Amino acid sequence: TAGITQINDSVAQIDQTTKDNVEIANESAIISSTVSDIANNILEDVKKKRF
């Protein structure tokens, strides 16, 4: 049954890695949205300026 234990451990590691990847993807989406908002604010501010 050592083989079954190894399989269970491997599946648990894959599951945790998948959960970690989902969390990173969600954080990346939030950061991307924030950066986009900042860029849009800068663009709107620049449009109001005269050079």
PyMOL CGO cylinders between C-alpha atoms (Angstrom):
from pymol import cmd
from pymol.cgo import CYLINDER

trace = [
    CYLINDER, 0.00, 0.00, 0.00, 3.03, 2.28, -0.12, 0.3, 1, 1, 1, 1, 1, 1,
    CYLINDER, 3.03, 2.28, -0.12, 2.23, 2.93, -3.76, 0.3, 1, 1, 1, 1, 1, 1,
    CYLINDER, 2.23, 2.93, -3.76, -1.28, 4.08, -2.89, 0.3, 1, 1, 1, 1, 1, 1,
    CYLINDER, -1.28, 4.08, -2.89, 0.14, 6.40, -0.24, 0.3, 1, 1, 1, 1, 1, 1,
    CYLINDER, 0.14, 6.40, -0.24, 2.52, 7.89, -2.79, 0.3, 1, 1, 1, 1, 1, 1,
    CYLINDER, 2.52, 7.89, -2.79, -0.34, 8.41, -5.24, 0.3, 1, 1, 1, 1, 1, 1,
    CYLINDER, -0.34, 8.41, -5.24, -2.46, 10.07, -2.55, 0.3, 1, 1, 1, 1, 1, 1,
    CYLINDER, -2.46, 10.07, -2.55, 0.44, 12.34, -1.60, 0.3, 1, 1, 1, 1, 1, 1,
    CYLINDER, 0.44, 12.34, -1.60, 1.00, 13.26, -5.24, 0.3, 1, 1, 1, 1, 1, 1,
    CYLINDER, 1.00, 13.26, -5.24, -2.68, 14.03, -5.80, 0.3, 1, 1, 1, 1, 1, 1,
    CYLINDER, -2.68, 14.03, -5.80, -2.72, 16.17, -2.65, 0.3, 1, 1, 1, 1, 1, 1,
    CYLINDER, -2.72, 16.17, -2.65, 0.33, 18.10, -3.90, 0.3, 1, 1, 1, 1, 1, 1,
    CYLINDER, 0.33, 18.10, -3.90, -1.28, 18.64, -7.30, 0.3, 1, 1, 1, 1, 1, 1,
    CYLINDER, -1.28, 18.64, -7.30, -4.46, 19.83, -5.60, 0.3, 1, 1, 1, 1, 1, 1,
    CYLINDER, -4.46, 19.83, -5.60, -2.54, 22.32, -3.46, 0.3, 1, 1, 1, 1, 1, 1,
    CYLINDER, -2.54, 22.32, -3.46, -0.55, 23.56, -6.44, 0.3, 1, 1, 1, 1, 1, 1,
    CYLINDER, -0.55, 23.56, -6.44, -3.78, 24.08, -8.37, 0.3, 1, 1, 1, 1, 1, 1,
    CYLINDER, -3.78, 24.08, -8.37, -5.27, 26.06, -5.48, 0.3, 1, 1, 1, 1, 1, 1,
    CYLINDER, -5.27, 26.06, -5.48, -2.10, 28.15, -5.25, 0.3, 1, 1, 1, 1, 1, 1,
    CYLINDER, -2.10, 28.15, -5.25, -2.23, 28.84, -8.99, 0.3, 1, 1, 1, 1, 1, 1,
    CYLINDER, -2.23, 28.84, -8.99, -5.86, 29.96, -8.75, 0.3, 1, 1, 1, 1, 1, 1,
    CYLINDER, -5.86, 29.96, -8.75, -4.95, 32.36, -5.95, 0.3, 1, 1, 1, 1, 1, 1,
    CYLINDER, -4.95, 32.36, -5.95, -2.04, 33.77, -7.94, 0.3, 1, 1, 1, 1, 1, 1,
    CYLINDER, -2.04, 33.77, -7.94, -4.24, 34.17, -11.02, 0.3, 1, 1, 1, 1, 1, 1,
    CYLINDER, -4.24, 34.17, -11.02, -6.87, 36.03, -8.99, 0.3, 1, 1, 1, 1, 1, 1,
    CYLINDER, -6.87, 36.03, -8.99, -4.24, 38.32, -7.48, 0.3, 1, 1, 1, 1, 1, 1,
    CYLINDER, -4.24, 38.32, -7.48, -2.79, 38.95, -10.94, 0.3, 1, 1, 1, 1, 1, 1,
    CYLINDER, -2.79, 38.95, -10.94, -6.23, 39.90, -12.25, 0.3, 1, 1, 1, 1, 1, 1,
    CYLINDER, -6.23, 39.90, -12.25, -6.69, 42.38, -9.41, 0.3, 1, 1, 1, 1, 1, 1,
    CYLINDER, -6.69, 42.38, -9.41, -3.26, 43.89, -10.01, 0.3, 1, 1, 1, 1, 1, 1,
    CYLINDER, -3.26, 43.89, -10.01, -3.91, 44.11, -13.75, 0.3, 1, 1, 1, 1, 1, 1,
    CYLINDER, -3.91, 44.11, -13.75, -7.20, 45.89, -13.16, 0.3, 1, 1, 1, 1, 1, 1,
    CYLINDER, -7.20, 45.89, -13.16, -5.57, 48.32, -10.74, 0.3, 1, 1, 1, 1, 1, 1,
    CYLINDER, -5.57, 48.32, -10.74, -2.74, 49.11, -13.16, 0.3, 1, 1, 1, 1, 1, 1,
    CYLINDER, -2.74, 49.11, -13.16, -5.27, 49.64, -15.94, 0.3, 1, 1, 1, 1, 1, 1,
    CYLINDER, -5.27, 49.64, -15.94, -7.23, 52.06, -13.75, 0.3, 1, 1, 1, 1, 1, 1,
    CYLINDER, -7.23, 52.06, -13.75, -4.04, 53.97, -12.92, 0.3, 1, 1, 1, 1, 1, 1,
    CYLINDER, -4.04, 53.97, -12.92, -3.07, 54.15, -16.60, 0.3, 1, 1, 1, 1, 1, 1,
    CYLINDER, -3.07, 54.15, -16.60, -6.53, 55.42, -17.52, 0.3, 1, 1, 1, 1, 1, 1,
    CYLINDER, -6.53, 55.42, -17.52, -6.35, 58.07, -14.79, 0.3, 1, 1, 1, 1, 1, 1,
    CYLINDER, -6.35, 58.07, -14.79, -2.95, 59.22, -16.05, 0.3, 1, 1, 1, 1, 1, 1,
    CYLINDER, -2.95, 59.22, -16.05, -4.24, 59.34, -19.62, 0.3, 1, 1, 1, 1, 1, 1,
    CYLINDER, -4.24, 59.34, -19.62, -7.25, 61.42, -18.60, 0.3, 1, 1, 1, 1, 1, 1,
    CYLINDER, -7.25, 61.42, -18.60, -5.02, 63.76, -16.61, 0.3, 1, 1, 1, 1, 1, 1,
    CYLINDER, -5.02, 63.76, -16.61, -2.62, 64.20, -19.53, 0.3, 1, 1, 1, 1, 1, 1,
    CYLINDER, -2.62, 64.20, -19.53, -5.53, 64.98, -21.87, 0.3, 1, 1, 1, 1, 1, 1,
    CYLINDER, -5.53, 64.98, -21.87, -6.47, 67.90, -19.60, 0.3, 1, 1, 1, 1, 1, 1,
    CYLINDER, -6.47, 67.90, -19.60, -2.97, 69.43, -19.64, 0.3, 1, 1, 1, 1, 1, 1,
    CYLINDER, -2.97, 69.43, -19.64, -1.59, 71.89, -22.13, 0.3, 1, 1, 1, 1, 1, 1,
    CYLINDER, -1.59, 71.89, -22.13, 2.03, 71.57, -23.10, 0.3, 1, 1, 1, 1, 1, 1,
]
cmd.load_cgo(trace, "trace")
